[in-house]
Amino acid sequence: MPDCHALTALSPLDGRYADKLDALRPYFSEYALIRRRLQVEIEWLKTLANEEHFAEIPAFSPAACEELDALVARFDPEQAAEVKAIEAVTNHDVKALEYWIREKTRANAEIARASEFIHFACTSEDVNNLSCALMLHTARGKVLLPLLDEIVSRLRGLAHELAATPMMCRTHGQPATPSTMGKELANVVYRLERAYSNIAAISLTGKINGAVGNYNAHLAAYPDFDWEAFARRFVEYLGLEFNPYTIQIEPHDSCAELFDAFARANTILLDLDRDIWGYIAIGYFRQRVKEDEIGSSTMPHKVNPIDFENSEGNLGLANALLRHMAEKLPVSRWQRDLTDSTVLRNMGVALGYTQLGYAALLRGLGKLEADAPAMLADLDANWALLAEPVQTVMRRHGIAEPYEKLKKFTRGARVSRAEMQAFIQSLDIPQSDKSRLLELAPQNYIGKAAELARRI
C-alpha cells in the first residue's frame, strides 16, 4: 500500500515518483538546506577561532572541535524540525539556526564563551549562497553526473554494437542517404560528452563579505585585519571559487551557468527520446516485453515506448524550471531583493525532474533490440537512394546535367534494383567506376558510418 503522504502530496516528485528520487533528497530537501547552513556556520566559527588575530575567541580545544563537528555529523530531521519551530517564532530561517546552535552548545563553557561569534559579521546570504553552492556541487558529482555518464556509456555500447547495422536516414521525414544505427547513436554520444564536460567544468562561486559585499561590519570590529583574504581562504576551503565582487547576494551567475548546462544536456536527451520513439514506431527498434506489464487498457497487443515518453516529458519540465532559474537568479533589484530565495528552493525540483528523465531513458535503452531485417527491408525498397552517388560520379567525369538526369529518373518514383543498375550500365564513364557503382546497394552505401561509430 503506498504511503498516505505520497498519495496526498501536491507534487509528483514527493508523490508518484517519491521512491525514485531518494538519491537527490539528501542534497535538496529542506532538511538538507538547514544541514548545509549548519555546516557553514560551524566551519565559520571554527575558522574564526583558529585565526590568531581574534584574541576574543581563542582556538577551540580538540574536544570542543569534536563536539562542533558532531553537531553537523549527527544533525537529523528531528533536529531540523527544532530549528523550524524556532523559525516559526523568529520568522527568519537563518537566525533560527543561529539560536539553535547557541542552545545546543550552551552546556559547553568553552563554546558558550564564543557564542557571539556564531554568525559573526554575516548576513543570511553569506550562509545561504555557500549552502546552495555546496548542495549543487555535491548533487552534481554524486547523483547527476554519474547518471549522465551511465547514459553515455550505454549509448556508446549500442553505437559499437550497431556500428555496421545499415539504416535508411529520413531527412525531412523522407528517404535519404543511408547511415548505420550505430553512427546515429555515436552522434548523440559525442554531443553528450561535450555537455557532460561543460557541466563538470563549471566552478561554483561563493562569498562571505557581509550585508552589501564590502566587509563593513567586519572592519568595524577588526579594522586592521585582511578580511578579503580571510574570506577567500574560507570559501576555497569549502571547495568553492571565491567571488570578490558582490552585492548582498552572490549574483548566482555560476548557478545559472550550471542550470543552463544541464538544460543543454537535457535538450540533447529530449532529442534522442523523440528519435528513438520514432525508430520504435517504424520498427527499427523492438522493445523487450515484461510479462506482467500492460501497454493499453483496451488493446492487448500494445508495447508502448512509455520510458522514452516519460523521459521526454520530465526533461521538458526540468528545462522549463532550469531556464527560468538561469534567467531569473542573476537579476536582483539594487543590492538585494528576496525573489531569488523562493526560486532557489526549487533547485531540487528542477534537478529532480532531470533525474527522472535520465532514469526513464536508461530504462528504455535497457529494453531496446535493433531489428536489422526491418532496416534492410526499408533500404531494399529504396534503390533511388543511389541517385546521390551516381550523379556525383557523373559530375566527376564531366557528364552534362547529371543532377537533372537523376532527378528526372528517380524523383517521386519507386526505382527497382534492376532499373538503377540499367541506368548505371548506360553511363559513359570508365569501367572501373561503373563496376564500383554496380556493386553499390542501399545497404552498403554507408560511407564512413561504421568506422565513425566504432571510433566514438
Phi, psi and omega per residue, in radians:
M1 nan 2.231 -3.141
P2 -1.082 2.647 3.071
D3 -1.059 2.385 -3.090
C4 -1.104 -0.513 3.123
H5 -1.197 -0.609 3.085
A6 -1.153 -0.627 -3.129
L7 -1.278 -0.439 -3.105
T8 -1.836 0.054 -3.135
A9 -1.133 2.488 3.118
L10 -1.298 -0.664 -3.125
S11 -1.719 2.403 3.067
P12 -1.118 -0.340 3.097
L13 -1.112 -0.592 3.110
D14 -1.796 0.064 3.112
G15 -2.004 -1.753 -3.074
R16 -0.942 -0.696 -3.026
Y17 -1.787 0.199 -3.009
A18 -0.972 -0.727 -3.076
D19 -1.272 -0.207 3.138
K20 -1.613 -0.079 -3.035
L21 -2.063 0.308 -3.135
D22 -1.046 -0.524 -3.102
A23 -1.151 -0.542 -3.105
L24 -1.571 -0.388 -3.021
R25 -1.003 -0.643 3.116
P26 -1.156 -0.200 -3.069
Y27 -1.901 -0.410 -3.006
F28 -2.257 0.082 3.089
S29 -1.308 2.944 3.062
E30 -1.058 -0.700 3.069
Y31 -1.034 -0.768 -3.125
A32 -1.082 -0.685 3.116
L33 -1.123 -0.785 -3.141
I34 -1.115 -0.680 3.134
R35 -1.123 -0.692 3.095
R36 -1.163 -0.688 3.077
R37 -1.054 -0.749 3.118
L38 -1.048 -0.769 3.114
Q39 -1.002 -0.814 -3.119
V40 -1.120 -0.784 -3.129
E41 -1.066 -0.767 -3.112
I42 -1.191 -0.746 3.136
E43 -1.147 -0.644 3.097
W44 -1.123 -0.754 3.119
L45 -1.082 -0.808 3.133
K46 -1.122 -0.678 -3.136
T47 -1.161 -0.694 3.065
L48 -1.073 -0.739 -3.107
A49 -1.160 -0.507 -3.116
N50 -1.428 -0.147 -3.136
E51 -1.558 2.075 -3.053
E52 -1.086 -0.429 -3.064
H53 -1.118 -0.454 -3.066
F54 -1.672 1.518 -3.067
A55 -1.132 -0.461 -3.073
E56 -1.280 -0.193 3.111
I57 -2.292 1.523 -3.133
P58 -1.077 2.707 3.108
A59 -0.988 2.414 -3.129
F60 -1.272 2.603 3.033
S61 -1.209 2.800 3.061
P62 -0.946 -0.651 -3.126
A63 -1.165 -0.699 3.113
A64 -1.168 -0.730 3.098
C65 -1.083 -0.700 3.135
E66 -1.107 -0.697 3.119
E67 -1.153 -0.720 3.129
L68 -1.148 -0.746 3.123
D69 -1.117 -0.637 3.138
A70 -1.165 -0.521 3.108
L71 -1.033 -0.671 3.109
V72 -1.359 -0.838 -3.046
A73 -1.086 -0.593 -3.059
R74 -1.739 0.076 -3.110
F75 -1.107 2.232 -3.059
D76 -2.268 3.002 -3.114
P77 -1.016 -0.548 3.109
E78 -1.141 -0.693 3.091
Q79 -1.219 -0.626 3.059
A80 -1.059 -0.623 3.085
A81 -1.129 -0.596 3.067
E82 -1.102 -0.719 3.093
V83 -1.095 -0.751 3.140
K84 -1.107 -0.579 3.105
A85 -1.150 -0.679 3.072
I86 -1.165 -0.709 3.122
E87 -1.047 -0.578 3.128
A88 -1.062 -0.456 3.108
V89 -1.567 -0.825 -3.066
T90 -1.349 -0.418 -3.008
N91 0.984 0.553 3.106
H92 -2.569 2.035 -2.985
D93 -1.209 -0.758 -3.080
V94 -1.278 -0.679 3.104
K95 -1.120 -0.621 3.098
A96 -1.050 -0.706 3.123
L97 -1.155 -0.707 3.109
E98 -1.011 -0.803 3.129
Y99 -1.119 -0.654 3.136
W100 -1.117 -0.738 3.129
I101 -1.095 -0.745 3.127
R102 -1.044 -0.761 -3.118
E103 -1.136 -0.731 -3.082
K104 -1.248 -0.387 -3.106
T105 -1.875 0.112 -3.077
R106 -1.050 -0.584 -3.071
A107 -1.307 -0.285 3.117
N108 -1.647 1.878 -3.042
A109 -1.033 -0.654 -3.109
E110 -1.097 -0.796 3.139
I111 -1.292 -0.676 -3.113
A112 -1.053 -0.615 3.105
R113 -1.090 -0.431 -3.119
A114 -1.767 0.274 -2.989
S115 -1.082 -0.526 3.138
E116 -1.285 -0.127 3.071
F117 -1.654 -0.001 2.966
I118 -1.237 2.194 -3.124
H119 1.146 0.517 -3.043
F120 -1.148 2.202 3.070
A121 1.085 0.241 -3.073
C122 -1.682 2.553 2.809
T123 -1.684 2.807 -3.089
S124 -0.975 -0.626 -3.092
E125 -1.159 -0.444 3.047
D126 -1.040 -0.691 3.132
V127 -1.377 -0.760 -3.052
N128 -1.146 -0.763 -3.081
N129 -1.134 -0.653 3.120
L130 -1.227 -0.674 3.130
S131 -1.115 -0.821 -3.124
C132 -1.122 -0.714 3.122
A133 -1.107 -0.700 3.107
L134 -1.166 -0.668 3.094
M135 -1.055 -0.847 -3.137
L136 -1.122 -0.777 -3.107
H137 -1.026 -0.790 -3.076
T138 -1.268 -0.770 -3.138
A139 -1.124 -0.663 3.082
R140 -1.024 -0.834 -3.044
G141 -1.350 -0.565 -3.018
K142 -1.705 -0.388 -3.059
V143 -2.117 -1.012 -2.903
L144 -1.354 -0.795 3.109
L145 -1.152 -0.692 3.051
P146 -1.049 -0.664 3.090
L147 -1.132 -0.770 3.125
L148 -1.121 -0.674 3.100
D149 -1.124 -0.632 3.097
E150 -1.144 -0.680 3.083
I151 -1.098 -0.801 3.129
V152 -1.045 -0.768 -3.130
S153 -1.101 -0.748 3.137
R154 -1.123 -0.744 3.139
L155 -1.178 -0.651 3.108
R156 -1.116 -0.721 3.094
G157 -1.053 -0.746 3.096
L158 -1.169 -0.649 3.122
A159 -1.082 -0.730 3.117
H160 -1.224 -0.738 -3.129
E161 -1.082 -0.658 -3.058
L162 -1.891 0.388 -3.065
A163 -0.990 -0.670 -3.062
A164 -1.889 0.262 3.125
T165 -1.508 1.851 -3.006
P166 -1.280 2.583 3.089
M167 -2.563 2.662 3.060
M168 -1.458 2.246 3.058
C169 -1.374 2.900 -3.121
R170 -2.417 1.370 3.025
T171 -1.297 2.341 -3.037
H172 1.016 0.371 -3.130
G173 1.376 0.072 -3.083
Q174 -1.929 2.740 3.130
P175 -0.923 2.291 -3.068
A176 -2.529 2.995 -3.078
T177 -0.745 2.301 -3.090
P178 -1.173 2.727 2.995
S179 -2.365 -2.782 2.926
T180 -2.174 2.684 3.122
M181 -1.065 -0.622 3.113
G182 -1.083 -0.718 3.139
K183 -1.155 -0.673 3.124
E184 -1.119 -0.623 3.078
L185 -1.304 -0.572 3.087
A186 -1.086 -0.624 3.079
N187 -0.977 -0.736 -3.116
V188 -1.214 -0.704 3.116
V189 -1.011 -0.792 -3.122
Y190 -1.086 -0.770 3.126
R191 -1.094 -0.756 -3.098
L192 -1.191 -0.597 3.111
E193 -1.088 -0.708 3.078
R194 -1.134 -0.772 -3.138
A195 -1.095 -0.725 3.111
Y196 -1.046 -0.818 -3.127
S197 -1.081 -0.687 3.126
N198 -1.124 -0.738 3.114
I199 -1.103 -0.808 -3.063
A200 -1.182 -0.501 -3.016
A201 -1.443 -0.244 -3.056
I202 -1.233 2.162 3.138
S203 -1.592 2.097 -3.129
L204 -1.444 2.302 -3.017
T205 -1.750 2.787 3.115
G206 -2.642 2.843 3.139
K207 -2.539 2.743 3.011
I208 -2.634 1.186 -2.944
N209 -2.185 0.294 2.971
G210 1.635 -2.931 -2.883
A211 -1.093 -0.623 3.096
V212 -2.344 0.322 3.005
G213 1.545 0.252 -3.052
N214 -2.065 0.140 -3.131
Y215 1.057 0.571 -3.072
N216 -1.020 -0.948 -3.100
A217 -1.180 -0.632 -3.138
H218 -1.005 -0.847 -3.083
L219 -1.291 -0.454 3.061
A220 -1.115 -0.628 -3.127
A221 -1.464 -0.738 -3.097
Y222 -2.350 1.435 -3.010
P223 -1.209 -0.325 -3.058
D224 -1.763 0.280 -3.066
F225 -1.886 2.500 3.122
D226 -1.447 1.460 -3.081
W227 -1.169 -0.589 -3.114
E228 -1.134 -0.777 3.113
A229 -1.117 -0.675 3.128
F230 -1.112 -0.792 3.125
A231 -1.092 -0.708 3.110
R232 -1.047 -0.809 -3.133
R233 -1.068 -0.689 -3.107
F234 -1.176 -0.813 -3.129
V235 -1.104 -0.748 -3.138
E236 -1.215 -0.546 3.061
Y237 -1.073 -0.584 3.114
L238 -1.323 -0.130 3.116
G239 1.622 0.312 -3.122
L240 -2.009 2.917 3.086
E241 -1.579 2.315 -3.103
F242 -1.330 2.292 3.057
N243 -1.860 1.952 -3.058
P244 -1.445 -0.230 -3.060
Y245 -2.167 1.881 -3.132
T246 -2.518 2.893 2.876
I247 -1.591 -2.552 3.073
Q248 -1.133 -0.680 3.125
I249 -1.654 2.571 2.872
E250 -1.169 2.270 -2.891
P251 -1.223 0.026 3.019
H252 1.153 0.297 -3.132
D253 -1.092 -0.689 -3.114
S254 -1.236 -0.615 3.047
C255 -1.094 -0.743 3.125
A256 -1.084 -0.718 3.093
E257 -1.051 -0.727 -3.123
L258 -1.172 -0.761 3.119
F259 -1.102 -0.705 3.071
D260 -1.069 -0.738 -3.112
A261 -1.138 -0.716 3.066
F262 -1.120 -0.704 -3.139
A263 -1.097 -0.657 3.117
R264 -1.165 -0.743 3.082
A265 -1.087 -0.733 3.137
N266 -1.099 -0.625 3.120
T267 -1.132 -0.681 3.082
I268 -1.067 -0.752 -3.114
L269 -1.249 -0.602 3.067
L270 -1.106 -0.702 3.059
D271 -1.054 -0.753 3.107
L272 -1.119 -0.765 3.110
D273 -0.923 -0.809 -3.082
R274 -1.207 -0.678 3.121
D275 -1.127 -0.818 -3.134
I276 -1.127 -0.701 3.052
W277 -0.920 -0.778 3.130
G278 -1.169 -0.709 3.123
Y279 -1.124 -0.623 3.059
I280 -1.152 -0.717 -3.107
A281 -1.083 -0.629 -3.120
I282 -1.671 0.083 3.005
G283 1.561 0.154 3.108
Y284 -1.285 -0.466 3.023
F285 -2.149 2.499 2.895
R286 -1.879 2.806 3.071
Q287 -1.977 2.305 3.084
R288 -1.085 2.379 -3.065
V289 -1.555 2.344 2.985
K290 -1.711 2.258 -2.921
E291 -0.920 -0.783 -3.000
D292 -1.653 -0.029 -3.129
E293 -1.342 2.631 3.110
I294 -2.090 2.261 -3.127
G295 -1.525 -0.599 -3.114
S296 -2.548 2.511 -3.130
S297 -1.271 -0.238 -3.122
T298 -2.217 -0.334 -3.103
M299 -1.978 1.707 -2.989
P300 -1.082 -0.390 -3.048
H301 -1.372 -0.215 -2.936
K302 -1.225 2.357 2.911
V303 -2.195 1.617 -2.993
N304 -1.438 2.601 3.118
P305 -1.416 0.978 -2.958
I306 -1.173 -0.527 -3.112
D307 -1.154 -0.721 3.130
F308 -1.248 -0.576 3.070
E309 -1.211 -0.727 3.095
N310 -1.081 -0.751 3.124
S311 -1.083 -0.817 -3.126
E312 -1.047 -0.800 -3.135
G313 -1.102 -0.762 -3.120
N314 -1.237 -0.635 3.098
L315 -1.187 -0.573 3.054
G316 -1.129 -0.772 3.072
L317 -1.082 -0.773 3.130
A318 -1.004 -0.816 -3.076
N319 -1.190 -0.581 3.075
A320 -1.037 -0.744 3.121
L321 -1.305 -0.765 -3.118
L322 -1.054 -0.735 -3.110
R323 -1.269 -0.612 3.047
H324 -1.088 -0.792 -3.128
M325 -1.109 -0.709 -3.131
A326 -1.117 -0.578 3.140
E327 -1.465 -0.620 -3.044
K328 -1.448 -0.746 -2.944
L329 -1.065 -0.628 3.136
P330 -1.302 0.003 -3.077
V331 -1.877 2.136 3.106
S332 -2.451 2.419 3.093
R333 -1.232 2.157 -3.137
W334 0.814 -2.271 -3.012
Q335 -1.499 -0.204 -3.131
R336 -3.127 2.287 2.774
D337 -2.351 2.990 -2.970
L338 -1.690 0.098 -3.057
T339 -1.132 -0.472 -3.139
D340 -1.216 -0.502 -3.045
S341 -1.091 -0.872 -3.111
T342 -1.209 -0.538 3.119
V343 -1.234 -0.744 -3.136
L344 -1.072 -0.472 3.120
R345 -1.175 -0.167 3.128
N346 -1.754 0.192 3.067
M347 -0.989 -0.779 -3.121
G348 -1.167 -0.511 3.105
V349 -1.194 -0.875 -3.139
A350 -1.056 -0.786 -3.104
L351 -1.396 -0.363 3.006
G352 -1.160 -0.795 3.066
Y353 -1.128 -0.588 3.064
T354 -1.082 -0.830 3.124
Q355 -1.063 -0.744 3.113
L356 -1.041 -0.744 3.129
G357 -1.098 -0.731 3.128
Y358 -1.125 -0.796 -3.086
A359 -1.134 -0.713 3.123
A360 -1.129 -0.710 3.107
L361 -1.084 -0.753 3.121
L362 -1.084 -0.707 3.084
R363 -1.060 -0.777 -3.135
G364 -1.100 -0.768 3.135
L365 -1.075 -0.593 -3.139
G366 -1.207 -0.263 -3.123
K367 -1.752 -0.097 -3.000
L368 -1.346 2.454 2.953
E369 -2.340 2.163 3.136
A370 -1.250 2.438 3.092
D371 -1.854 1.460 -3.096
A372 -1.034 -0.724 3.104
P373 -1.032 -0.646 3.117
A374 -1.139 -0.687 3.112
M375 -1.161 -0.730 3.117
L376 -1.120 -0.652 3.131
A377 -1.096 -0.720 3.095
D378 -1.087 -0.756 3.138
L379 -1.121 -0.772 -3.096
D380 -1.162 -0.386 3.127
A381 -1.530 0.036 -3.036
N382 -2.363 1.103 3.115
W383 -1.195 -0.259 3.059
A384 -1.097 -0.271 3.081
L385 -1.041 -0.412 -3.130
L386 -1.394 -0.002 3.054
A387 -1.029 -0.597 -3.123
E388 -1.125 -0.971 -3.115
P389 -1.142 -0.618 -3.114
V390 -1.114 -0.858 -3.113
Q391 -1.184 -0.480 3.121
T392 -1.233 -0.707 3.069
V393 -1.166 -0.663 3.080
M394 -1.054 -0.721 3.090
R395 -1.016 -0.763 -3.117
R396 -0.988 -0.650 -3.061
H397 -1.709 0.272 2.954
G398 1.294 0.338 3.094
I399 -1.266 2.336 -3.049
A400 -1.169 2.414 3.038
E401 0.807 0.933 -3.123
P402 -1.138 -0.711 -3.140
Y403 -1.070 -0.788 -3.093
E404 -1.133 -0.663 3.123
K405 -1.118 -0.761 3.133
L406 -1.235 -0.595 3.090
K407 -1.068 -0.787 -3.135
K408 -1.129 -0.613 -3.073
F409 -1.330 -0.620 -2.915
T410 -2.037 -0.426 -2.941
R411 -1.150 2.152 3.130
G412 1.267 0.120 -3.086
A413 -1.932 2.713 3.017
R414 -1.677 1.802 -3.064
V415 -1.650 2.275 3.141
S416 -1.532 2.925 3.073
R417 -1.028 -0.797 -3.109
A418 -1.084 -0.722 -3.124
E419 -1.162 -0.724 3.134
M420 -1.142 -0.711 -3.116
Q421 -1.248 -0.583 3.060
A422 -1.110 -0.697 3.102
F423 -1.083 -0.760 3.133
I424 -1.102 -0.732 3.141
Q425 -1.048 -0.512 -3.087
S426 -1.388 -0.137 -3.021
L427 -1.350 2.496 3.068
D428 -1.624 1.323 3.138
I429 -2.351 2.835 3.130
P430 -0.956 2.538 -3.074
Q431 -1.059 -0.589 -3.125
S432 -1.099 -0.735 3.113
D433 -1.239 -0.643 3.119
K434 -1.104 -0.742 3.142
S435 -1.127 -0.674 3.125
R436 -1.129 -0.739 3.106
L437 -1.145 -0.641 3.139
L438 -1.178 -0.416 3.098
E439 -1.403 -0.238 -3.134
L440 -1.282 2.508 2.953
A441 -2.437 2.766 3.140
P442 -0.912 -0.609 -3.085
Q443 -1.326 -0.297 3.080
N444 -1.938 0.064 3.069
Y445 -1.557 1.240 -3.024
I446 -2.136 0.147 3.084
G447 0.959 -2.330 -3.129
K448 -1.647 0.292 -3.006
A449 -0.962 -0.854 -3.094
A450 -1.122 -0.721 3.119
E451 -1.090 -0.788 -3.135
L452 -1.112 -0.668 3.138
A453 -1.165 -0.698 -3.131
R454 -1.259 -0.387 -3.057
R455 -1.449 -0.272 -3.028
I456 -1.201 nan nan
